[in-house]
Amino acid sequence: MGQHTLLIPCYNAARYLPRLAEYLHAMTVPFDRILCYDDGSTDDTVAVARQLGWRILTPNPNRGVAHARNQLASAVQTEWFHFHDADDRISPHFLERLRPFCDDAHDVVSCDADWIDDDERGALQIAWRYDPVSLERAPHRALLTTAMGLNNSCIRRDAWARVGGCDESLSIWEDADVHIRLARAGVRWHHVPEVLTWSLRRPESFSHDYARGWRCRLAALEKYANDPAAPAISDALISETERAAAELASLGATADACRAVALCRRLGGNPPSSRHPLVRLLKPVVPAVTLLRWQQRRRRASP
C-alpha cells in the first residue's frame, strides 16, 4: 500500500479548516501528508492553514476549484491522494477502510456518501449509494447515471495523470466528470459500500447555483456524446440528457433545456419519455421543454 496525501482546495475556508482538523485528528489511520491550495481567498485561510501545520500553496488568483484541484494533484509526491472539501466531514475510519484496497490491483477506491444540512439537525438531503459490482465491471455507465464526488475516492496519481485531471472549463460538476473520464480510461475500481464522508450543504454554497450546475452537466454530456464510446452507453446518455433537459426547464433555463432536448434526439431519444396519457396525447403538438417542465412540477408536487 502506497502513501496517501490529503488535498484540500480552499477558498475563504478559514472558518472551516479548524473543524476539518478535528475530523483528521480523530482518524484511526492518518494521511501521510496534507496539502492545501489557496484559490485567491480574501479571509485568513492561509494563516489558519499554517497555524494548523499544513502546507498551503499560495499566492494564487481565484481560478476556480477545478484549477485548484489540478494544481494540488501536480504537487503530489505520494502514490495515492484524496481530495476533501474544506467544509465537509470525513469519517475517522475513512483511510482504515479504503487504504487496504489501494494496492497494485486498483487505481480508484471509493465509498458511499451522504449530503446533509450543515445545521444542528443535519437532515439528509441525498444519499449517494453505489453498486460495487457495477463499479468494478462497468464503471463508465454506473458513474454516468450516479454522479460521484471527489470527496468519495482515493486515486492513484498516474491514473489521474492519464486523464489530464479536472476539466477546467467546468466550474461545477468537475469532480463527477473526472470520475467518468477515469472510468472511460479503463481504470481498475474498487468500492467500499459504507458512508465514510459527508458533504455539508448550506444555502450559500456555490453548488446551490443549480442552473449553473446543470449547464456544466450538459456541457459534459455534449462531450460524452462525441466520444467514440458513446454508442455503447447510448441508453444512459439519452436518459441523462433528458434528465438535464427536465432540470434546466424547471429552472427556467429554456434555451439550455432546448439544447439538451436536441442532444437527446441526436442520440436517438424522443423526450419526454412518459407513460402518462396526457403527455402522450400532447407530445405531437406541445414543445418537449414545456412538457418536461410540467412533468417536473408534477413530480415535485407529489407526496
JOQUI-V788551 format. One record per residue. RES is the residue in one letter. SS is DSSP state (H for helix, E for strand, C for the rest). PSI is psi as a letter, one per 40 degrees, with the letter a starting at -180 (NA if undefined). OMEGA is omega in whole degrees, -180 to 180 (999 if undefined). Layout:
BEGIN
{{RES;SS;PSI;OMEGA} {RES;SS;PSI;OMEGA}}
END
This chain:
BEGIN
{{M;C;h;180} {G;C;i;177} {Q;C;i;-177} {H;E;h;172} {T;E;h;173} {L;E;h;-178} {L;E;h;-175} {I;E;h;173} {P;E;h;-173} {C;E;h;169} {Y;C;h;-177} {N;C;f;-174} {A;C;e;-174} {A;H;d;-176} {R;H;e;-177} {Y;H;d;-174} {L;H;d;177} {P;H;d;178} {R;H;d;177} {L;H;d;179} {A;H;d;178} {E;H;d;178} {Y;H;d;-177} {L;H;d;179} {H;H;d;-179} {A;C;e;-175} {M;C;h;179} {T;C;d;172} {V;C;h;-175} {P;C;i;172} {F;C;i;-180} {D;C;d;179} {R;E;i;176} {I;E;h;-179} {L;E;h;178} {C;E;i;175} {Y;E;h;178} {D;E;h;-177} {D;C;f;177} {G;C;f;-179} {S;C;i;176} {T;C;e;177} {D;C;a;-176} {D;C;f;-178} {T;H;d;-176} {V;H;d;-179} {A;H;d;-179} {V;H;d;179} {A;H;d;-180} {R;H;d;177} {Q;H;d;179} {L;C;e;180} {G;C;e;-178} {W;C;i;174} {R;E;h;180} {I;E;h;180} {L;E;h;-175} {T;C;i;-1} {P;C;i;-179} {N;C;i;172} {P;C;i;179} {N;C;h;-179} {R;C;e;175} {G;C;i;-172} {V;H;d;180} {A;H;d;178} {H;H;d;179} {A;H;d;180} {R;H;d;-179} {N;H;d;178} {Q;H;d;177} {L;H;d;-178} {A;H;d;-179} {S;H;e;-179} {A;C;e;-177} {V;C;h;177} {Q;C;e;178} {T;C;i;-178} {E;C;d;-176} {W;E;i;174} {F;E;i;178} {H;E;h;173} {F;E;h;172} {H;C;h;179} {D;C;i;-174} {A;C;d;-174} {D;C;e;-178} {D;C;i;-179} {R;E;i;175} {I;E;h;-179} {S;C;i;174} {P;C;e;-178} {H;C;e;-174} {F;H;d;-178} {L;H;d;177} {E;H;d;-177} {R;H;d;-176} {L;H;d;-173} {R;H;d;180} {P;H;d;-179} {F;H;e;177} {C;C;g;-173} {D;C;a;-177} {D;C;e;-177} {A;C;e;-174} {H;C;i;177} {D;C;d;177} {V;E;h;175} {V;E;h;-172} {S;E;i;179} {C;E;i;175} {D;E;i;-179} {A;E;i;172} {D;E;i;168} {W;E;h;-177} {I;E;i;176} {D;E;h;178} {D;C;g;176} {D;C;a;-176} {E;C;d;-179} {R;C;d;-178} {G;C;f;-177} {A;C;h;-180} {L;E;h;175} {Q;E;d;180} {I;E;h;173} {A;E;h;-180} {W;E;h;-179} {R;C;i;-175} {Y;C;i;180} {D;C;h;-178} {P;H;d;-179} {V;H;d;180} {S;H;d;180} {L;H;d;178} {E;H;d;-172} {R;H;d;-176} {A;C;g;-175} {P;H;d;-179} {H;H;d;179} {R;H;d;-177} {A;H;d;-176} {L;H;d;175} {L;H;d;-177} {T;H;e;178} {T;C;g;-174} {A;C;i;178} {M;C;h;178} {G;C;i;-179} {L;H;e;172} {N;H;e;-172} {N;H;e;-165} {S;E;i;165} {C;E;h;-172} {I;E;h;175} {R;E;h;-174} {R;H;d;-178} {D;H;d;175} {A;H;d;177} {W;H;d;-179} {A;H;d;-178} {R;H;d;-179} {V;H;e;178} {G;C;e;178} {G;C;a;-176} {C;C;i;173} {D;C;h;-174} {E;C;e;173} {S;C;e;-180} {L;C;h;179} {S;C;d;175} {I;C;i;178} {W;C;e;-179} {E;H;d;-179} {D;H;d;175} {A;H;d;-179} {D;H;d;-177} {V;H;d;175} {H;H;d;178} {I;H;d;-180} {R;H;d;173} {L;H;d;178} {A;H;d;179} {R;H;d;-179} {A;C;e;175} {G;C;f;179} {V;C;i;-179} {R;C;h;-170} {W;E;i;168} {H;E;h;-179} {H;E;h;175} {V;E;h;-173} {P;E;g;177} {E;E;i;175} {V;E;h;-177} {L;E;e;178} {T;E;i;-178} {W;E;h;175} {S;E;h;-176} {L;E;h;-172} {R;E;h;178} {R;C;i;-179} {P;C;d;-177} {E;C;e;-179} {S;C;i;179} {F;H;d;-177} {S;H;e;177} {H;H;e;171} {D;C;g;-170} {Y;H;d;179} {A;H;d;178} {R;H;d;179} {G;H;d;-179} {W;H;d;173} {R;H;d;177} {C;H;d;179} {R;H;d;179} {L;H;d;178} {A;H;d;178} {A;H;d;179} {L;H;d;177} {E;H;d;177} {K;H;d;180} {Y;H;d;-179} {A;H;d;180} {N;C;e;180} {D;C;i;177} {P;C;d;-180} {A;C;e;-174} {A;H;d;-178} {P;H;d;-178} {A;H;e;-179} {I;H;f;-175} {S;H;d;-179} {D;H;d;178} {A;H;d;178} {L;H;d;178} {I;H;d;-180} {S;H;d;-177} {E;H;d;178} {T;H;d;175} {E;H;d;177} {R;H;d;178} {A;H;d;178} {A;H;d;-179} {A;H;d;-180} {E;H;d;-180} {L;H;d;178} {A;H;d;-178} {S;H;d;179} {L;C;e;179} {G;C;e;178} {A;C;g;-170} {T;H;d;-179} {A;H;d;179} {D;H;d;177} {A;H;d;177} {C;H;d;177} {R;H;d;180} {A;H;d;177} {V;H;d;180} {A;H;d;179} {L;H;d;179} {C;H;d;179} {R;H;d;179} {R;H;d;179} {L;C;e;179} {G;C;e;179} {G;C;i;179} {N;C;g;-175} {P;C;i;-2} {P;C;i;175} {S;C;h;-176} {S;C;i;174} {R;C;e;-180} {H;C;h;-175} {P;H;d;-180} {L;H;d;178} {V;H;d;-180} {R;H;d;179} {L;H;d;-175} {L;H;e;-173} {K;C;d;-179} {P;C;e;-173} {V;C;e;-178} {V;C;h;180} {P;C;i;-178} {A;H;d;-179} {V;H;d;178} {T;H;d;-180} {L;H;d;178} {L;H;d;179} {R;H;d;179} {W;H;d;179} {Q;H;d;-179} {Q;H;d;179} {R;H;d;-179} {R;H;d;180} {R;H;d;-176} {R;H;d;178} {A;H;e;-179} {S;C;i;179} {P;C;NA;999}}
END
